[in-house]
């Protein structure tokens, strides 16, 4: 892979996990010169995150990797919450058909496989270079850019580069966050859990395809069906228990005995985690930005940890592109945190509420739940809107994810739109030609416009709604907002 010319690039990303790799691909699509700095030589080869949703698959679709990624996933039917007697408390099943976003609602995956696909995808972009085996040392920003210093862990030599913007996708111990300022909004969830990954040695359909939350206050536990023969159990640790002792093989098998024994499976990974619920209050300082676990940490009960990082990349990517190309002022980047922080906070707060149910059977904390026909409560999937940020035209529909119908051509709408703005419009609506805009008048988008009560709706590159138009004046406002050199409006 050839590196961008000289030792100066437009964007530097610290961290080559899923968030950093996805952001690098989005920048690569449009020719932005990018360098990714990563300490490790290869992806971590054991399981970590195990779930992503349809919105994340749309991002993978945008970078051209969704079909390949889908082959390595398992479509999940959702999650059940049960008490110690096995009674169903909450049913959080997901529909198994393709949803409004053009993909299934929930996927299980093996993170090393996902990271391998994302990294292989980077090779398509000659404008993106990866410098692995590098230790980030520090960064200094000025009016013109950022100077990044690193150490080559293979040779020991010090290296530096200049970039216009530096993004820290460098995990929970982020150095870039420390530079911006760590100031957590803490949602008061802090628990030690033991996470156990196994590979089954035989088919065990009795374990089920649903994930199960065992709401047993004396020992809350979670079961997750992974890809292939991979399965995961998570166990809350009691305050008096020694985490290292609980991770010993004999202690682990004692915990697993309710479901499996050593003849059924082999241990793949045993790890102690402290589940936290925190969001940093500041995501940008000048030319420095953060994304993924550097910006927020969530308990795993909604499976939204990786999802949140990929959403960060999707929101930030197109904004960086416009700013670097001079199509928008740097002030556009302020909308990144303004939009994403309330959105991710809504997901993390829901994960905390689910944690309360798992730990105490406190069903009253689930205000959105409704009775399920088979007993217990049925939990709807939350779909928060972005925080106050970019909007134009008729702004009532703004800040929400747009649907992705399949068009008459057989293409999904995002594929027809490409990585840019798209206007879903009525067949007879006159739209002035604009080289930076794809107009989609297909019959498949008309029911959604009917639902909105609009003649057209502008879809951003991250597939969120910028705004809609009920008349010619609102349409002109939408078109003006996305024109090159415009300052996208805030609302």
C-alpha positions as CSV (number, residue, x, y, z in Angstrom):
1,X,0.0,0.0,0.0
2,X,1.4,3.4,-1.0
3,X,1.4,6.2,1.5
4,X,0.1,9.6,0.7
5,X,2.8,11.9,-0.7
6,X,5.3,13.5,1.7
7,X,4.8,13.5,5.4
8,X,1.6,15.6,5.5
9,X,-1.9,14.4,5.3
10,X,-5.4,15.8,5.7
11,X,-6.6,13.5,8.5
12,X,-4.7,11.4,11.0
13,X,-6.6,8.7,13.0
14,X,-5.1,7.2,16.1
15,X,-6.5,3.7,16.6
16,X,-7.3,1.0,14.0
17,X,-10.2,-0.8,15.7
18,X,-13.6,-0.9,14.0
19,X,-14.3,2.8,14.6
20,X,-10.9,4.0,13.2
21,X,-11.0,1.6,10.2
22,X,-14.6,2.6,9.3
23,X,-13.7,6.3,9.5
24,X,-10.6,5.7,7.3
25,X,-12.8,3.9,4.7
26,X,-15.3,6.8,4.6
27,X,-12.4,9.2,4.1
28,X,-10.9,6.9,1.6
29,X,-14.0,6.9,-0.5
30,X,-13.6,10.5,-1.3
31,X,-9.9,10.8,-1.8
32,X,-9.0,12.5,1.6
33,X,-5.4,11.8,2.4
34,X,-5.4,9.8,5.6
35,X,-2.9,8.0,7.9
36,X,-4.0,5.6,10.6
37,X,-1.6,5.1,13.5
38,X,-1.9,1.8,15.4
39,X,0.2,0.3,18.1
40,X,-0.5,-3.4,17.3
41,X,0.7,-5.3,14.2
42,X,-2.6,-7.2,13.8
43,X,-6.1,-7.3,15.1
44,X,-6.7,-8.7,18.6
45,X,-7.5,-12.4,17.8
46,X,-10.1,-13.1,20.5
47,X,-13.8,-12.1,20.9
48,X,-14.8,-8.7,22.2
49,X,-17.9,-7.0,20.8
50,X,-20.4,-9.4,19.5
51,X,-23.5,-7.4,18.2
52,X,-24.3,-4.7,15.7
53,X,-27.5,-3.5,14.2
54,X,-29.1,-2.5,10.9
55,X,-27.9,1.1,11.1
56,X,-24.3,-0.1,11.4
57,X,-24.8,-2.5,8.5
58,X,-25.9,0.5,6.4
59,X,-22.5,2.2,7.2
60,X,-20.7,-1.0,6.2
61,X,-22.8,-0.9,3.0
62,X,-21.7,2.7,2.4
63,X,-18.0,1.6,2.5
64,X,-18.8,-1.3,0.2
65,X,-18.2,-4.1,2.7
66,X,-21.7,-5.1,3.9
67,X,-22.3,-8.1,1.7
68,X,-18.9,-9.6,2.7
69,X,-19.5,-8.8,6.3
70,X,-23.0,-10.3,6.2
71,X,-21.5,-13.7,5.2
72,X,-19.7,-14.0,8.5
73,X,-22.6,-13.0,10.7
74,X,-25.6,-14.6,12.4
75,X,-28.9,-12.9,12.4
76,X,-30.2,-12.6,15.9
77,X,-33.8,-13.1,17.0
78,X,-33.2,-10.8,20.0
79,X,-33.1,-11.1,23.7
80,X,-35.2,-12.5,26.5
81,X,-35.2,-11.5,30.2
82,X,-36.0,-14.4,32.7
83,X,-36.2,-14.7,36.4
84,X,-34.7,-17.5,38.5
85,X,-37.7,-19.7,37.9
86,X,-37.3,-19.3,34.1
87,X,-40.4,-17.1,33.8
88,X,-40.3,-14.5,31.0
89,X,-40.0,-11.0,32.4
90,X,-39.3,-9.0,29.2
91,X,-39.4,-10.1,25.6
92,X,-37.1,-8.1,23.4
93,X,-37.4,-10.2,20.3
94,X,-36.4,-8.6,16.9
95,X,-38.4,-9.2,13.7
96,X,-36.5,-11.7,11.5
97,X,-37.4,-10.1,8.2
98,X,-35.5,-7.2,6.5
99,X,-36.4,-4.0,8.3
100,X,-37.0,-0.4,7.1
101,X,-33.2,0.3,6.9
102,X,-32.7,-2.4,4.3
103,X,-31.1,-4.9,6.7
104,X,-31.9,-7.2,9.6
105,X,-32.3,-5.6,13.0
106,X,-29.6,-7.4,14.8
107,X,-26.4,-9.3,13.8
108,X,-24.0,-11.4,15.8
109,X,-20.4,-11.3,14.7
110,X,-16.8,-12.4,15.7
111,X,-14.8,-9.2,16.1
112,X,-11.5,-10.5,14.7
113,X,-13.3,-11.5,11.5
114,X,-15.0,-8.1,11.2
115,X,-11.7,-6.3,11.8
116,X,-10.0,-8.4,9.2
117,X,-12.6,-7.5,6.6
118,X,-12.5,-3.8,7.5
119,X,-8.7,-3.7,7.3
120,X,-8.6,-5.6,4.0
121,X,-11.0,-3.0,2.7
122,X,-8.6,-0.2,3.4
123,X,-6.3,-1.6,0.7
124,X,-8.7,-0.3,-1.9
125,X,-7.7,3.3,-1.2
126,X,-4.3,4.6,-2.3
127,X,-5.0,7.8,-0.3
128,X,-5.1,5.9,3.0
129,X,-2.0,4.5,4.7
130,X,-1.7,2.5,7.9
131,X,1.4,2.8,10.1
132,X,1.2,-0.1,12.5
133,X,3.6,-0.9,15.3
134,X,3.6,2.8,16.2
135,X,3.3,4.2,19.7
136,X,1.5,7.6,19.7
137,X,3.5,10.1,21.8
138,X,2.0,13.5,21.6
139,X,0.4,16.0,19.3
140,X,0.6,19.8,19.0
141,X,-1.9,21.9,17.2
142,X,-1.6,25.3,15.7
143,X,-3.6,27.5,13.3
144,X,-2.5,25.5,10.3
145,X,-2.7,21.9,11.5
146,X,-1.4,19.3,14.0
147,X,2.0,17.9,14.4
148,X,1.9,14.2,15.6
149,X,4.8,12.4,17.1
150,X,5.1,8.7,17.4
151,X,7.7,6.0,18.0
152,X,8.3,3.1,15.6
153,X,8.2,0.1,17.9
154,X,10.1,-2.0,15.3
155,X,13.1,0.3,14.9
156,X,12.8,2.5,18.0
157,X,13.0,5.6,15.8
158,X,10.9,8.7,16.4
159,X,8.6,9.8,13.6
160,X,6.3,12.7,13.0
161,X,3.7,13.9,10.5
162,X,1.5,16.9,9.9
163,X,-2.2,16.7,9.5
164,X,-5.1,19.1,9.2
165,X,-7.2,17.1,11.8
166,X,-6.4,14.4,14.3
167,X,-9.1,11.9,15.4
168,X,-8.6,9.8,18.5
169,X,-10.3,6.4,18.0
170,X,-7.8,5.1,20.6
171,X,-10.1,3.4,23.1
172,X,-11.1,3.9,26.7
173,X,-7.7,5.0,27.8
174,X,-7.5,7.6,24.9
175,X,-4.5,9.9,24.8
176,X,-6.4,12.3,22.6
177,X,-9.3,12.5,25.1
178,X,-6.8,13.4,27.8
179,X,-5.5,16.2,25.5
180,X,-9.0,17.5,24.9
181,X,-9.9,17.0,28.6
182,X,-11.5,14.0,30.3
183,X,-14.8,15.2,31.8
184,X,-17.1,12.3,32.1
185,X,-20.9,12.6,32.4
186,X,-21.3,9.6,34.7
187,X,-24.6,7.7,34.6
188,X,-23.7,5.9,37.8
189,X,-23.2,2.3,36.6
190,X,-20.0,0.6,37.8
191,X,-20.0,-3.2,38.1
192,X,-17.4,-5.9,37.8
193,X,-18.4,-8.8,35.5
194,X,-16.7,-12.0,34.3
195,X,-17.0,-12.6,30.6
196,X,-16.5,-16.1,29.3
197,X,-16.3,-17.1,25.6
198,X,-16.4,-20.7,24.6
199,X,-16.4,-22.8,21.4
200,X,-18.9,-25.6,21.5
201,X,-17.6,-29.1,20.6
202,X,-21.1,-30.3,19.5
203,X,-24.4,-28.8,18.4
204,X,-26.4,-27.7,21.4
205,X,-29.7,-26.3,20.0
206,X,-31.1,-26.4,23.5
207,X,-29.1,-23.3,24.4
208,X,-31.2,-21.3,21.9
209,X,-30.6,-18.5,19.5
210,X,-32.0,-15.7,21.7
211,X,-29.7,-14.0,24.0
212,X,-30.9,-14.4,27.6
213,X,-30.6,-12.1,30.5
214,X,-30.9,-14.1,33.8
215,X,-32.5,-11.5,36.2
216,X,-31.3,-13.2,39.4
217,X,-30.2,-10.6,41.9
218,X,-28.0,-13.1,43.8
219,X,-26.0,-13.6,40.5
220,X,-27.1,-11.8,37.4
221,X,-25.9,-13.5,34.2
222,X,-26.1,-13.2,30.4
223,X,-26.1,-15.8,27.6
224,X,-25.2,-14.8,24.1
225,X,-25.4,-16.9,21.0
226,X,-22.4,-16.0,18.8
227,X,-21.4,-17.0,15.3
228,X,-20.9,-20.7,14.4
229,X,-20.2,-22.6,17.6
230,X,-19.2,-19.6,19.7
231,X,-21.2,-18.8,22.8
232,X,-20.7,-16.3,25.6
233,X,-21.7,-16.1,29.2
234,X,-21.3,-13.1,31.4
235,X,-21.6,-13.2,35.2
236,X,-21.8,-10.3,37.7
237,X,-19.1,-10.6,40.4
238,X,-20.1,-10.0,44.0
239,X,-18.2,-7.3,46.0
240,X,-16.5,-9.9,48.1
241,X,-15.3,-12.0,45.2
242,X,-11.7,-11.9,43.9
243,X,-11.9,-11.3,40.1
244,X,-8.7,-13.3,39.4
245,X,-9.8,-16.2,41.5
246,X,-13.2,-16.2,39.7
247,X,-11.4,-16.3,36.3
248,X,-9.6,-19.6,37.2
249,X,-10.7,-22.5,35.0
250,X,-12.3,-24.5,37.9
251,X,-14.2,-21.5,39.0
252,X,-15.4,-20.7,35.5
253,X,-16.6,-24.2,34.9
254,X,-18.5,-24.2,38.1
255,X,-20.3,-21.1,36.9
256,X,-21.0,-22.7,33.5
257,X,-22.2,-26.0,34.9
258,X,-25.9,-24.9,34.7
259,X,-25.6,-25.0,30.9
260,X,-22.4,-26.8,29.7
261,X,-19.5,-28.9,31.0
262,X,-15.9,-29.4,29.8
263,X,-17.0,-32.2,27.5
264,X,-19.3,-29.8,25.6
265,X,-16.9,-26.9,24.9
266,X,-13.5,-25.4,25.2
267,X,-12.8,-22.0,26.8
268,X,-11.7,-19.5,24.3
269,X,-11.4,-16.4,26.5
270,X,-12.0,-15.4,30.1
271,X,-11.8,-11.8,31.1
272,X,-12.8,-9.5,33.9
273,X,-14.5,-6.2,32.9
274,X,-15.8,-3.2,34.8
275,X,-19.0,-2.1,33.0
276,X,-19.3,1.6,33.1
277,X,-21.8,4.2,31.7
278,X,-20.0,7.4,30.9
279,X,-19.9,10.0,28.1
280,X,-17.2,12.6,27.7
281,X,-18.7,16.1,27.7
282,X,-16.4,17.5,25.0
283,X,-15.6,15.7,21.7
284,X,-13.7,18.4,19.9
285,X,-11.0,20.9,20.8
286,X,-9.9,22.8,17.7
287,X,-8.3,20.3,15.3
288,X,-8.5,17.4,17.8
289,X,-11.6,15.1,17.9
290,X,-12.5,11.7,19.6
291,X,-14.7,8.8,18.6
292,X,-15.7,5.4,19.9
293,X,-14.7,4.2,23.3
294,X,-12.5,7.3,23.6
295,X,-15.7,9.4,23.8
296,X,-18.1,7.0,25.6
297,X,-18.4,3.7,27.5
298,X,-21.6,1.7,27.9
299,X,-22.7,-1.5,29.7
300,X,-23.2,-4.2,27.2
301,X,-26.8,-5.0,27.9
302,X,-28.0,-3.4,24.6
303,X,-25.1,-4.5,22.5
304,X,-24.5,-0.9,21.4
305,X,-20.8,-0.4,22.3
306,X,-19.4,-1.0,18.8
307,X,-22.6,0.4,17.2
308,X,-22.0,3.8,18.9
309,X,-18.4,4.0,17.6
310,X,-19.5,3.2,14.0
311,X,-22.2,5.9,14.3
312,X,-19.5,8.3,15.5
313,X,-17.5,7.6,12.3
314,X,-20.5,8.0,10.1
315,X,-21.5,11.3,11.6
316,X,-17.9,12.7,11.6
317,X,-16.7,11.4,8.3
318,X,-18.7,13.5,5.8
319,X,-18.3,16.6,8.0
320,X,-14.5,16.2,8.0
321,X,-14.6,15.8,4.2
322,X,-16.6,19.0,3.7
323,X,-14.3,21.0,6.0
324,X,-11.1,19.7,4.5
325,X,-12.4,20.4,1.0
326,X,-13.3,23.9,1.9
327,X,-17.0,23.3,1.3
328,X,-17.9,24.2,4.9
329,X,-16.2,26.1,7.7
330,X,-14.6,24.3,10.6
331,X,-17.6,25.3,12.7
332,X,-19.5,22.4,11.0
333,X,-17.4,20.0,13.3
334,X,-19.1,21.5,16.3
335,X,-22.3,19.7,15.2
336,X,-20.5,16.4,15.6
337,X,-20.6,16.3,19.4
338,X,-23.8,18.3,19.6
339,X,-25.7,15.7,17.6
340,X,-23.9,12.5,18.8
341,X,-23.7,13.2,22.6
342,X,-27.5,13.2,23.2
343,X,-28.0,10.3,20.8
344,X,-25.4,8.0,22.5
345,X,-26.5,9.1,25.9
346,X,-30.1,7.9,25.2
347,X,-28.7,4.4,24.3
348,X,-26.4,4.2,27.3
349,X,-29.2,5.3,29.7
350,X,-31.4,2.5,28.3
351,X,-28.5,0.1,28.8
352,X,-28.4,1.2,32.4
353,X,-32.1,0.7,32.8
354,X,-31.7,-2.8,31.4
355,X,-28.9,-3.4,33.9
356,X,-31.3,-2.4,36.7
357,X,-33.8,-5.1,35.5
358,X,-31.0,-7.7,35.3
359,X,-29.7,-6.9,38.8
360,X,-33.0,-6.3,40.7
361,X,-35.9,-7.3,38.5
362,X,-37.0,-3.6,38.6
363,X,-39.4,-3.8,35.7
364,X,-40.8,-0.4,36.6
365,X,-37.6,1.2,35.2
366,X,-38.7,0.1,31.7
367,X,-41.2,2.9,30.9
368,X,-41.3,1.9,27.2
369,X,-42.3,-1.7,27.8
370,X,-45.8,-3.1,27.0
371,X,-47.4,-6.4,27.9
372,X,-46.4,-9.3,25.7
373,X,-48.9,-11.9,24.6
374,X,-46.9,-14.8,26.1
375,X,-46.4,-13.1,29.4
376,X,-43.9,-10.6,30.7
377,X,-43.3,-7.3,28.9
378,X,-42.4,-6.5,25.4
379,X,-39.6,-4.0,25.0
380,X,-39.5,-1.9,21.8
381,X,-36.2,-1.0,20.2
382,X,-35.5,2.6,20.9
383,X,-34.6,4.9,18.0
384,X,-33.4,8.2,19.4
385,X,-33.0,11.3,17.2
386,X,-29.8,13.2,17.0
387,X,-29.2,16.1,19.3
388,X,-29.8,19.6,18.2
389,X,-27.6,20.1,15.1
390,X,-27.9,20.4,11.4
391,X,-31.3,21.1,9.8
392,X,-32.7,23.0,6.8
393,X,-36.0,23.4,5.1
394,X,-39.0,22.1,7.1
395,X,-37.1,20.9,10.2
396,X,-39.7,18.8,12.0
397,X,-38.5,15.5,10.4
398,X,-34.8,16.4,10.8
399,X,-32.3,14.5,13.0
400,X,-33.8,11.0,12.5
401,X,-32.5,8.1,10.5
402,X,-34.1,7.8,7.1
403,X,-35.5,4.5,5.7
404,X,-33.7,2.6,2.9
405,X,-36.2,1.1,0.5
406,X,-35.3,-1.1,-2.4
407,X,-35.9,0.8,-5.7
408,X,-37.5,-0.4,-8.9
409,X,-34.0,-1.0,-10.3
410,X,-33.3,-3.5,-7.6
411,X,-30.7,-1.2,-5.9
412,X,-31.0,-0.2,-2.3
413,X,-31.5,3.5,-2.0
414,X,-28.1,4.1,-0.4
415,X,-26.4,2.4,-3.3
416,X,-28.2,4.7,-5.7
417,X,-27.3,7.8,-3.6
418,X,-23.7,6.9,-3.2
419,X,-21.7,8.7,-0.4
420,X,-23.3,12.1,-0.7
421,X,-26.6,13.9,-0.2
422,X,-29.8,12.4,-1.7
423,X,-33.2,14.0,-2.2
424,X,-36.2,11.7,-2.0
425,X,-38.8,13.6,-4.1
426,X,-42.2,13.3,-5.6
427,X,-42.3,12.5,-9.4
428,X,-43.5,15.8,-10.5
429,X,-41.5,18.0,-8.2
430,X,-39.1,20.3,-10.2
431,X,-35.6,20.1,-8.8
432,X,-32.8,22.3,-10.2
433,X,-29.8,20.2,-11.4
434,X,-27.0,20.0,-8.8
435,X,-23.9,18.0,-9.4
436,X,-23.5,17.3,-5.7
437,X,-26.9,15.8,-5.2
438,X,-28.7,12.5,-6.2
439,X,-32.4,12.9,-6.7
440,X,-34.5,9.7,-6.1
441,X,-38.1,9.8,-7.3
442,X,-38.7,6.1,-7.1
443,X,-42.2,4.8,-6.1
444,X,-40.6,3.1,-3.1
445,X,-39.9,6.4,-1.4
446,X,-43.4,7.8,-1.8
447,X,-45.0,6.0,1.2
448,X,-42.4,7.6,3.5
449,X,-43.0,11.0,2.0
450,X,-46.7,10.4,2.5
451,X,-46.1,9.6,6.1
452,X,-44.1,12.8,6.5
453,X,-46.6,14.9,4.6
454,X,-43.7,16.3,2.5
455,X,-42.9,16.8,-1.2
456,X,-39.3,16.0,-0.7
457,X,-36.8,15.1,2.0
458,X,-33.0,15.6,2.1
459,X,-30.9,12.7,3.3
460,X,-27.4,13.4,4.6
461,X,-24.4,11.2,3.7
462,X,-24.8,9.5,7.1
463,X,-28.4,8.7,6.1
464,X,-30.0,11.0,8.7
465,X,-32.6,13.5,7.6
466,X,-31.4,17.1,7.1
467,X,-34.9,18.4,6.6
468,X,-37.9,18.1,4.3
469,X,-39.9,20.4,1.9
470,X,-43.6,21.0,1.7
471,X,-43.3,23.7,-0.8
472,X,-40.9,25.4,-3.3
473,X,-39.5,27.7,-0.7
474,X,-38.5,25.0,1.7
475,X,-37.0,23.0,-1.2
476,X,-34.8,26.0,-2.1
477,X,-33.7,26.2,1.5
478,X,-32.7,22.6,1.5
479,X,-30.7,22.9,-1.8
480,X,-29.0,26.1,-0.6
481,X,-28.0,24.4,2.7
482,X,-25.9,21.7,1.0
483,X,-24.3,23.8,-1.7
484,X,-20.5,24.0,-1.7
485,X,-19.3,26.8,0.6
486,X,-22.6,27.0,2.4
487,X,-22.7,26.9,6.1
488,X,-25.0,24.1,6.9
489,X,-27.7,25.4,9.2
490,X,-28.1,24.4,12.9
491,X,-31.4,23.8,14.6
